[in-house]
Amino acid sequence: MNIQAIYSIYQQHPTVVTDTRKLEEGCIFFALKGDKFNGNTFALKALELGAAYAIVDEEVDPNNNRLIKVDDVLTTLHLLAKHHRQQFNIPFIAITGSNGKTTTKELVNAVLSAEYITYCTEGNLNNHIGIPLTILRIKKDAQMAIVEMGANHQQEIAGYCTYALPTHGIITNCGKAHLEGFGGIEGVRKGKGELFDYLKQNHGTIFAFADYDYLKEMYAGIKDPVLYGTAEGTIVGNVITAEPTLSIQINQGFQESKIITTQLAGDYNLPNVLCAVAMGKYFKVPEEKIVNALQDYQPSNNRSQWMEWKGNKVIMDAYNANPTSMKAAILNMAALHAPHKYLLLGAMMELGEYSVAEHAALVTLLQQHSFTQVVLVGGDFAKLQHPFLYFATAAEAKEWLHQQNLQQSTLLIKGSRSIGMEKIIP
């Protein structure tokens, strides 16, 4: 069956799922394969549970006309997403970067949704499965689409672009993330830069933080880049304070100077907020709506999230971590005017041969500042000599913390996803 025929079925059953635990009545089940699972074995079960059709790439039951056999289920998912994408003539905004891409996506979504019917990546569905699912959730009434793209190796973003077909793009930054897969910081820039390469070839529009010189090199040759920054760009803004939350002043780009008081932790979120402002202005969202959307946005999902816990303030930033984001979070804590500062930091993953050196660099940075207590958890922190508390697991760190009876303290909790640092304070 060709993609046009499958698309006709999709139009009658426009809900696509890849997990039988998330089945909806009348959906299409795509029987994907992985290292430890084979969706083909669940195809008949999916039909029993209410799926209208199942897309398979193995012989399951040749007599069942609700089973659609294709050469490769994942390829078919991508081709179906591309075909659906091609039905729209609206801005498709791709967002990638080493740090801040999900927060930027959420802020841009908040701003554009104030004026347009906007569809956006849900949660962290930013990979080769999540991106096509995001595209296939977009309905006919869409006026804007925002697609987050995560990547940990070369050619990954280039692949996403072949079916997301972005018209606009943002690279938030290129930091020390996924160094193992990318092969060093230059590899990160090359991999993330695949988005700009695509937009350059297809006459798209890029948005970039003007303060980062390396981004200028990456978008060289792209016509009319939309810049935002602290000194130059269509939108210019600066941090007023980051205590307790980030407030910025827009000095250029609005009809008059404007202060935006967000609910985000950390001055490292300045580029993310300025990006959302620049995006709003570019797409002619009224200034008042831009300001209100950014002030009303509440961070969630353990990203730059202020919490109260037993009379203490907590920056819960435990969704993920890499050397660049860790450094920013540590420096933000060092700058806070708080009497009792506790840092609970989980190890950083996917750094390969750079891992021990990058963990050692963080230890050096921590020793250069005065904190009440630093607690390091798991991974390559175990291989280093340092004066700080160390626990092998987040569970052990949690047990220690809950015995401390802290009062009027400020805590930072951060670490790579697999360490599970968010479990320390539920």
Phi, psi and omega per residue, in radians:
M1 nan 2.285 -3.103
N2 -1.450 2.976 -3.050
I3 -1.110 -0.650 3.132
Q4 -1.056 -0.718 3.122
A5 -1.182 -0.729 3.095
I6 -1.144 -0.629 3.131
Y7 -1.143 -0.620 3.099
S8 -1.089 -0.688 3.068
I9 -1.165 -0.759 3.111
Y10 -1.009 -0.670 -3.141
Q11 -1.099 -0.530 3.086
Q12 -1.447 -0.437 -3.102
H13 -2.353 1.301 -2.923
P14 -1.443 0.459 3.036
T15 -2.027 2.166 -3.106
V16 -1.995 2.291 3.095
V17 -2.295 2.701 3.107
T18 -2.136 0.068 -3.056
D19 -2.342 2.096 -3.103
T20 -1.096 -0.359 3.112
R21 -1.284 -0.230 -3.118
K22 -2.033 0.391 -3.094
L23 -1.129 2.491 3.000
E24 -2.112 2.578 3.130
E25 -0.972 2.237 3.075
G26 1.445 0.193 -3.110
C27 -1.450 3.054 2.975
I28 -1.893 2.192 3.137
F29 -1.696 2.168 3.072
F30 -1.739 2.038 -3.036
A31 -1.492 1.336 -3.113
L32 -1.287 2.717 3.077
K33 -1.946 2.622 3.028
G34 -2.438 -3.053 -3.129
D35 -1.109 -0.542 -3.028
K36 -2.117 0.182 3.131
F37 -2.627 2.776 3.094
N38 -2.416 1.849 -3.074
G39 -1.087 -0.373 3.120
N40 -1.036 -0.565 -3.125
T41 -1.250 -0.244 3.137
F42 -1.824 0.030 -2.997
A43 -1.105 -0.817 3.132
L44 -1.139 -0.658 3.079
K45 -1.065 -0.703 3.124
A46 -1.060 -0.726 3.112
L47 -1.145 -0.689 3.101
E48 -1.091 -0.626 -3.092
L49 -1.407 -0.087 3.040
G50 2.156 -0.035 3.084
A51 -1.128 2.470 3.118
A52 -1.303 -0.714 -3.135
Y53 -2.498 2.775 2.997
A54 -2.268 2.324 3.084
I55 -1.662 2.107 -3.076
V56 -2.235 2.816 3.043
D57 -2.231 0.328 2.994
E58 -2.277 2.803 3.112
E59 -1.295 1.939 -3.111
V60 -1.848 -0.964 3.104
D61 -2.738 1.678 -3.040
P62 -1.097 -0.255 -3.106
N63 -1.640 -0.037 -3.096
N64 -1.707 1.932 -3.079
N65 -1.383 0.042 3.031
R66 -1.664 -0.018 3.015
L67 -1.743 2.124 -3.130
I68 -1.888 1.949 -3.087
K69 -1.561 2.285 3.116
V70 -2.233 2.999 3.132
D71 -1.205 -0.711 -3.110
D72 -2.647 2.157 -3.035
V73 -1.153 -0.764 -3.103
L74 -1.120 -0.788 3.102
T75 -1.032 -0.718 3.120
T76 -1.113 -0.687 3.088
L77 -1.048 -0.767 3.129
H78 -1.140 -0.755 -3.132
L79 -1.165 -0.636 3.095
L80 -1.161 -0.732 3.099
A81 -1.083 -0.738 3.119
K82 -1.094 -0.757 -3.136
H83 -1.088 -0.717 3.108
H84 -1.158 -0.757 3.119
R85 -0.986 -0.666 -3.074
Q86 -1.246 -0.132 3.085
Q87 -1.436 -0.133 -3.048
F88 -1.929 2.450 3.000
N89 -2.098 1.140 -3.106
I90 -2.324 2.882 3.042
P91 -1.080 2.215 2.980
F92 -1.948 1.913 -3.012
I93 -1.759 2.067 3.095
A94 -1.737 2.374 -3.137
I95 -2.207 2.164 3.027
T96 -2.406 -3.138 -3.113
G97 2.549 2.861 -3.132
S98 -1.338 -0.636 -3.113
N99 -2.365 2.557 2.968
G100 1.438 0.036 -3.046
K101 -1.182 -0.664 -3.133
T102 -1.229 -0.739 3.091
T103 -1.095 -0.756 3.101
T104 -1.060 -0.772 3.099
K105 -0.987 -0.797 -3.110
E106 -1.150 -0.697 3.136
L107 -1.194 -0.777 3.106
V108 -1.079 -0.731 3.107
N109 -1.064 -0.739 3.134
A110 -1.069 -0.747 -3.110
V111 -1.207 -0.874 -3.085
L112 -1.197 -0.584 3.127
S113 -1.167 -0.336 3.101
A114 -1.203 -0.300 -3.073
E115 -2.226 -0.448 -3.021
Y116 -2.259 2.768 2.965
I117 -1.343 1.915 -2.954
T118 -2.099 2.288 3.046
Y119 -1.891 2.466 -2.941
C120 -2.533 2.605 3.017
T121 -0.894 2.257 3.093
E122 -1.551 2.368 3.085
G123 0.981 -2.169 -3.089
N124 -2.109 0.638 -3.134
L125 -1.409 1.211 -2.971
N126 -2.078 0.428 -3.124
N127 -2.046 -2.857 -3.024
H128 -1.176 -0.245 3.033
I129 -1.777 -0.786 -3.099
G130 -1.128 -0.645 -3.100
I131 -1.160 -0.861 3.081
P132 -1.096 -0.613 3.087
L133 -1.113 -0.678 3.086
T134 -1.057 -0.824 -3.122
I135 -1.079 -0.710 -3.083
L136 -1.311 -0.144 3.042
R137 -1.502 -0.188 -3.060
I138 -1.306 2.249 -3.089
K139 -1.740 2.978 -3.035
K140 -1.053 -0.445 -3.073
D141 -1.397 0.011 -3.051
A142 -1.061 2.382 3.011
Q143 -1.960 -0.360 3.126
M144 -2.548 2.580 3.025
A145 -2.354 2.393 3.138
I146 -2.160 2.155 -3.082
V147 -2.141 2.058 3.080
E148 -1.484 2.395 -3.120
M149 -2.157 1.962 3.020
G150 -1.671 2.693 -3.138
A151 -2.765 2.573 3.047
N152 -2.312 0.205 3.043
H153 -2.749 2.917 -3.106
Q154 -1.084 2.646 3.054
Q155 1.236 0.014 -3.138
E156 -1.251 -0.866 -3.134
I157 -1.192 -0.650 3.066
A158 -1.000 -0.680 3.104
G159 -1.151 -0.751 3.116
Y160 -1.042 -0.680 -3.083
C161 -1.132 -0.427 -3.101
T162 -1.188 -0.406 3.087
Y163 -2.074 -0.333 3.039
A164 -1.419 -0.475 3.087
L165 0.818 1.036 -3.079
P166 -1.160 2.573 3.063
T167 -1.797 -0.404 -3.141
H168 -2.382 2.623 -3.098
G169 -2.631 2.639 3.123
I170 -2.307 2.257 2.866
I171 -1.885 1.901 -3.056
T172 -1.078 -0.753 -3.139
N173 -3.061 2.989 3.030
C174 -2.228 1.778 -3.107
G175 -1.994 -2.936 -3.085
K176 -1.504 1.252 3.112
A177 -2.173 2.481 3.116
H178 0.937 0.710 -3.110
L179 -1.091 -0.538 -3.131
E180 -1.073 -0.797 -3.103
G181 -1.362 -0.638 -3.088
F182 -1.472 -0.410 3.132
G183 1.398 0.845 3.099
G184 1.710 3.004 -3.029
I185 -1.143 -0.616 3.091
E186 -1.138 -0.614 3.070
G187 -1.155 -0.627 3.070
V188 -1.063 -0.827 -3.112
R189 -1.125 -0.670 3.113
K190 -1.140 -0.768 -3.105
G191 -1.170 -0.844 3.116
K192 -1.163 -0.585 -3.114
G193 -1.152 -0.207 3.084
E194 -1.043 -0.475 3.078
L195 -1.166 -0.833 3.107
F196 -1.118 -0.649 3.113
D197 -1.031 -0.782 -3.139
Y198 -1.117 -0.798 -3.109
L199 -1.141 -0.616 3.091
K200 -1.114 -0.771 -3.115
Q201 -1.202 -0.448 -3.042
N202 -2.001 0.357 3.027
H203 1.005 0.709 3.105
G204 -1.538 3.141 -3.116
T205 -1.979 2.318 3.123
I206 -1.976 2.626 3.048
F207 -2.059 2.392 -3.075
A208 -2.640 2.571 3.076
F209 -1.355 1.965 -2.983
A210 -1.152 -0.325 -3.116
D211 -1.226 -0.358 -3.082
Y212 -1.616 1.845 -3.104
D213 -1.058 -0.612 -3.090
Y214 -1.148 -0.496 3.080
L215 -1.180 -0.596 3.110
K216 -1.052 -0.707 3.098
E217 -1.133 -0.621 -3.065
M218 -1.301 -0.533 3.138
Y219 -1.779 0.214 3.093
A220 -0.990 2.312 3.131
G221 1.625 -0.143 3.091
I222 -1.526 2.272 -3.045
K223 -1.300 2.357 3.003
D224 0.891 1.020 3.063
P225 -1.128 2.541 3.086
V226 -1.677 1.946 -3.041
L227 -1.840 2.607 3.011
Y228 -2.462 2.586 -3.083
G229 -3.086 -2.927 -3.134
T230 -1.668 -0.187 -3.126
A231 -2.358 -0.452 -3.135
E232 -2.519 2.730 3.106
G233 2.310 3.001 3.062
T234 -1.173 -0.507 3.031
I235 -2.138 2.183 3.087
V236 -2.136 2.243 -3.139
G237 -2.622 2.827 -3.110
N238 -2.447 2.764 3.098
V239 -1.290 2.277 2.976
I240 -1.578 -0.857 3.084
T241 -2.725 2.715 3.024
A242 -2.124 0.357 -3.130
E243 -2.146 2.157 -0.188
P244 -1.353 -0.421 3.127
T245 -2.066 2.946 -3.034
L246 -1.366 2.165 2.983
S247 -2.086 2.337 3.139
I248 -2.229 2.741 3.076
Q249 -2.005 2.207 3.050
I250 -1.489 1.977 -3.066
N251 -1.676 -0.376 -3.088
Q252 -2.581 2.361 3.089
G253 2.063 -0.432 3.029
F254 -1.700 2.884 3.127
Q255 -1.079 -0.574 3.029
E256 -2.580 2.812 -3.117
S257 -0.975 2.428 -3.049
K258 -2.442 2.442 3.075
I259 -1.762 2.297 3.083
I260 -2.032 2.070 3.132
T261 -1.807 1.885 -3.079
T262 -1.617 3.075 3.040
Q263 -1.877 0.350 -3.132
L264 -1.578 2.576 3.031
A265 -1.552 2.463 2.923
G266 1.587 2.297 3.103
D267 -1.218 -0.226 3.090
Y268 -1.177 -0.176 3.082
N269 -1.509 -0.015 3.135
L270 -0.949 -0.889 -3.130
P271 -1.042 -0.596 -3.122
N272 -1.153 -0.733 3.127
V273 -1.196 -0.778 -3.139
L274 -1.088 -0.613 3.095
C275 -1.075 -0.793 -3.139
A276 -1.118 -0.659 3.088
V277 -1.113 -0.825 -3.126
A278 -1.080 -0.717 3.119
M279 -1.111 -0.763 3.119
G280 -1.066 -0.781 3.132
K281 -1.140 -0.713 -3.121
Y282 -1.057 -0.701 -3.116
F283 -1.669 0.299 2.972
K284 1.079 0.652 2.956
V285 -1.331 2.280 3.136
P286 -0.951 2.476 -3.054
E287 -0.983 -0.702 -3.125
E288 -1.094 -0.665 3.111
K289 -1.189 -0.641 3.093
I290 -1.067 -0.883 -3.107
V291 -1.064 -0.843 -3.102
N292 -1.104 -0.696 -3.135
A293 -1.095 -0.724 -3.115
L294 -1.286 -0.587 3.122
Q295 -1.300 -0.512 -3.117
D296 -1.484 -0.308 -3.068
Y297 -1.142 2.213 3.115
Q298 -1.898 2.035 3.128
P299 -1.107 2.593 -3.128
S300 -2.557 -3.058 3.042
N301 1.036 0.598 3.035
N302 1.104 0.582 3.094
R303 -2.086 2.039 3.082
S304 0.796 0.766 -2.951
Q305 -1.887 2.057 3.041
W306 -1.368 2.327 3.091
M307 -2.320 2.743 2.971
E308 -1.842 2.373 -3.137
W309 -2.543 1.904 3.065
K310 0.899 0.784 3.112
G311 1.405 0.150 3.122
N312 -2.048 2.740 3.071
K313 -1.753 2.395 -3.082
V314 -2.252 2.266 2.907
I315 -1.651 1.845 3.118
M316 -1.621 1.831 -3.107
D317 -2.271 0.818 -2.934
A318 -1.690 0.206 -3.104
Y319 -1.182 -0.680 3.122
N320 -2.877 3.006 -3.117
A321 -2.767 2.537 2.978
N322 -2.557 3.004 -3.062
P323 -0.976 -0.654 -3.113
T324 -1.213 -0.835 -3.120
S325 -1.218 -0.592 3.089
M326 -1.097 -0.805 3.140
K327 -1.046 -0.772 -3.140
A328 -1.084 -0.733 -3.121
A329 -1.183 -0.678 3.122
I330 -1.153 -0.782 3.139
L331 -1.146 -0.607 3.073
N332 -1.106 -0.759 3.101
M333 -1.115 -0.697 3.141
A334 -1.079 -0.561 -3.094
A335 -1.443 -0.281 -3.117
L336 -1.189 2.421 3.081
H337 -1.557 1.353 -3.125
A338 -2.266 2.442 -3.041
P339 -1.268 -0.582 -3.064
H340 -2.248 1.893 -3.053
K341 -2.055 2.165 -3.132
Y342 -2.054 2.298 3.101
L343 -2.045 2.129 3.047
L344 -2.004 1.854 -2.955
L345 -2.069 2.124 3.063
G346 -1.495 2.787 -3.108
A347 -1.147 2.831 -3.135
M348 -1.856 2.351 -3.062
M349 -1.875 3.002 3.078
E350 1.043 0.630 3.111
L351 -1.832 -0.129 3.060
G352 0.966 -2.300 -3.076
E353 -1.170 -0.265 -3.128
Y354 -1.542 -0.093 -2.902
S355 -1.077 -0.941 -3.078
V356 -1.072 -0.750 -3.139
A357 -1.105 -0.685 -3.131
E358 -1.246 -0.619 3.054
H359 -1.187 -0.657 3.100
A360 -1.129 -0.667 3.113
A361 -1.098 -0.647 3.088
L362 -1.167 -0.712 3.098
V363 -1.038 -0.754 3.101
T364 -1.058 -0.771 3.120
L365 -1.081 -0.751 -3.139
L366 -1.094 -0.640 -3.136
Q367 -1.236 -0.294 3.141
Q368 -1.469 -0.082 -3.112
H369 -2.226 2.819 -3.088
S370 -1.822 1.938 3.073
F371 -2.136 2.645 3.132
T372 -1.077 -0.774 3.131
Q373 -2.736 2.402 3.017
V374 -2.063 2.280 3.106
V375 -2.108 2.150 3.136
L376 -1.876 2.477 -2.991
V377 -2.305 2.115 2.903
G378 1.284 -3.135 3.003
G379 0.968 -2.511 -3.029
D380 -1.359 -0.043 2.965
F381 -1.065 -0.487 -3.121
A382 -1.164 -0.363 -3.069
K383 -1.559 -0.020 -3.013
L384 -1.953 2.627 2.970
Q385 -1.576 2.243 -3.133
H386 -2.770 2.830 -3.077
P387 -1.550 0.175 -2.990
F388 -1.727 2.860 3.025
L389 -1.169 2.510 3.114
Y390 -2.356 2.373 3.016
F391 -2.271 2.574 -3.102
A392 -1.293 -0.503 -3.063
T393 -2.363 2.793 3.068
A394 -1.119 -0.569 3.126
A395 -1.074 -0.709 3.113
E396 -1.187 -0.698 3.104
A397 -1.119 -0.662 3.102
K398 -1.088 -0.792 -3.134
E399 -1.055 -0.734 3.106
W400 -1.097 -0.852 -3.066
L401 -1.061 -0.727 -3.068
H402 -1.274 -0.117 3.055
Q403 -1.675 -0.060 -2.970
Q404 -1.519 -0.364 -3.109
N405 0.927 0.915 -3.138
L406 -1.220 2.579 3.095
Q407 -2.402 2.334 3.072
Q408 0.888 0.748 3.129
S409 -1.909 2.831 3.067
T410 -2.060 2.222 -3.066
L411 -2.070 2.478 2.938
L412 -1.964 2.216 3.072
I413 -2.113 2.064 -3.054
K414 -2.662 2.584 3.096
G415 3.046 2.966 3.123
S416 -1.179 2.706 -3.034
R417 -0.896 -0.781 -3.024
S418 -1.226 -0.297 3.128
I419 -1.338 -0.507 3.073
G420 1.243 0.723 -3.076
M421 -1.124 -0.388 -3.125
E422 -1.140 -0.306 3.141
K423 -1.232 -0.282 -3.082
I424 -1.125 -0.727 3.055
I425 -2.212 1.736 -3.094
P426 -1.035 nan nan
